[in-house]
Amino acid sequence: MQRPWHSVSIDDCGESLRPLRSVVTCLEPHPYVSLGAPYGNGADPFCLRQGVRSRLLAAQVHLQGITTGGGLQPLRLGIFDAWRPVSVQAFMVNHAIEQECARQGINTDDSDQLNRLENVRSEVARFWAPPSTDLLIPPPHSTGAAVDLTLIDAQGSPLDMGGGDRCDWTRVFTASP
């Protein structure tokens, strides 16, 4: 599957990862950490490259300005996830496949169900980048240049974005098979 970012030439600018916790709302508990994803050595998933972080903060300021200045309910960005190493990407892809197989009653050890398993892998690949270590096509989150976010209200509660159960973060990523 050709990914939209594969056509973008990657030239590492050397920007460091910078923390987000002190400047935007990071939704806790972090779902992948809760599942046991291998971040290792206390690595913080709520980090982005400096340039991406700066643009995110500008978007946060703009959002607050247009909502509070317009007499609307003040809204903020709520961060679900940002940086993740390739090992976490692989862990989460495998977790998503396992969860979907369990939901569909697929026995991954049954050779008669290989077509169904392949369909699940294809479906998961629509939402999860492959855990590539190829420096020319890394998963975007593994570069520190991608963020999963939503809008939150003044109380810090995520807004319903109309995605239904399939987009319910806590259900999709923390449910047991």
C-alpha positions in Angstrom: 0.0 0.0 0.0 1.4 3.4 -1.0 1.1 5.8 1.8 0.5 9.6 1.2 3.7 10.5 2.9 5.9 8.2 0.8 6.1 10.8 -1.9 7.5 13.3 0.5 11.3 13.4 0.6 12.6 13.0 4.1 15.6 15.2 5.1 16.1 15.0 8.8 16.5 18.6 10.0 17.9 17.4 13.4 15.2 19.0 15.5 15.0 17.6 19.0 11.8 16.2 20.5 10.2 18.7 22.9 7.6 17.9 25.6 3.9 18.8 25.2 2.6 18.3 28.7 3.3 21.8 29.9 1.8 23.6 27.0 -1.3 21.6 25.8 -3.7 19.2 27.4 -2.4 15.6 27.2 -5.2 13.1 27.7 -4.3 10.6 30.4 -3.8 7.8 30.9 -1.9 7.3 27.7 -3.6 4.4 26.0 -0.5 2.6 24.6 1.5 3.0 27.9 -1.5 1.5 29.7 -1.4 -1.5 27.3 2.3 -2.0 28.1 3.7 -0.7 24.8 7.5 -0.8 24.9 8.5 2.9 25.2 11.4 2.0 27.5 13.3 4.0 30.0 10.5 6.4 30.9 10.3 7.8 27.3 7.5 10.3 27.0 5.0 9.7 24.2 3.8 13.3 24.5 6.7 14.9 22.6 7.0 16.4 19.1 9.7 17.9 17.0 10.2 21.5 17.8 8.8 22.8 14.5 5.7 20.6 14.7 5.3 21.6 18.4 5.5 25.3 17.5 2.8 24.9 14.8 0.6 22.9 17.2 0.9 25.7 19.8 0.0 28.3 17.2 -3.1 26.3 16.3 -4.0 26.1 20.0 -3.8 29.9 20.4 -5.9 30.4 17.2 -8.5 27.9 18.4 -8.8 29.6 21.8 -9.0 33.0 20.1 -11.8 32.1 17.8 -13.9 30.2 20.4 -13.6 32.6 23.4 -13.5 35.7 21.3 -16.6 34.6 19.3 -18.7 34.0 22.4 -18.5 30.3 21.8 -17.7 27.6 24.3 -13.9 27.8 24.8 -12.2 24.8 23.1 -8.7 23.5 23.3 -6.7 20.7 21.7 -6.5 17.5 23.5 -3.6 15.2 22.7 -4.0 11.5 22.6 -0.6 10.5 21.3 2.4 12.0 19.6 5.9 10.5 19.3 6.2 6.7 19.3 9.3 4.6 18.6 9.1 1.9 15.8 8.9 -0.8 18.5 5.7 0.8 19.9 4.3 1.1 16.3 4.9 -2.6 15.8 3.3 -3.4 19.2 0.2 -1.4 18.4 -0.2 -2.8 14.9 0.0 -6.3 16.3 -2.4 -5.3 19.1 -4.9 -3.9 16.6 -4.7 -7.1 14.5 -5.2 -9.3 17.6 -8.2 -7.2 18.8 -9.9 -7.3 15.4 -9.3 -11.1 15.0 -10.8 -11.6 18.5 -13.8 -9.5 17.6 -14.4 -11.4 14.4 -13.7 -14.8 16.0 -10.7 -15.5 13.8 -8.2 -18.1 15.1 -4.8 -16.9 13.8 -3.3 -20.4 14.1 -6.0 -21.9 11.8 -4.6 -22.2 8.3 -8.2 -22.3 6.9 -8.7 -18.7 8.2 -5.6 -17.2 6.5 -7.8 -15.2 4.0 -9.8 -13.7 6.9 -6.6 -12.9 8.8 -5.2 -11.2 5.6 -8.4 -9.1 5.4 -7.9 -8.0 9.0 -4.3 -7.0 8.3 -5.4 -5.0 5.3 -8.1 -3.2 7.3 -5.7 -2.4 10.1 -3.2 -1.1 7.6 -5.8 1.5 6.6 -5.3 3.1 10.0 -1.8 2.1 11.2 1.4 2.7 9.3 3.6 -0.3 9.0 6.5 -0.4 11.6 9.2 0.3 9.0 12.8 1.0 10.0 13.5 2.2 6.5 14.7 5.8 7.0 13.1 6.8 3.7 9.6 5.6 4.8 9.3 5.7 8.6 6.0 5.7 10.3 5.1 9.4 10.7 4.7 9.1 14.5 8.2 7.6 14.8 9.7 10.8 13.4 8.1 13.0 16.0 6.2 14.8 13.3 2.6 13.4 13.8 0.1 13.9 16.5 -3.3 12.3 17.3 -5.6 14.9 18.8 -9.2 16.0 19.3 -11.1 19.0 20.6 -11.8 19.3 24.3 -14.3 21.5 26.2 -13.5 23.8 29.1 -13.8 20.9 31.5 -11.2 18.9 29.6 -13.7 16.4 28.1 -13.2 15.3 24.5 -16.0 16.4 22.2 -18.0 13.9 20.2 -16.4 14.2 16.7 -19.1 12.0 15.1 -16.9 8.9 14.5 -19.0 6.5 16.6 -17.7 3.6 18.5 -15.0 2.8 15.9 -13.3 6.2 16.8 -13.8 5.9 20.6 -10.2 6.0 21.6 -10.6 4.3 24.9 -12.7 1.5 23.5 -10.6 0.8 20.5 -7.2 0.7 22.2 -7.8 -0.4 25.8 -10.4 -3.1 25.4 -9.4 -6.6 26.2 -9.7 -9.2 23.4 
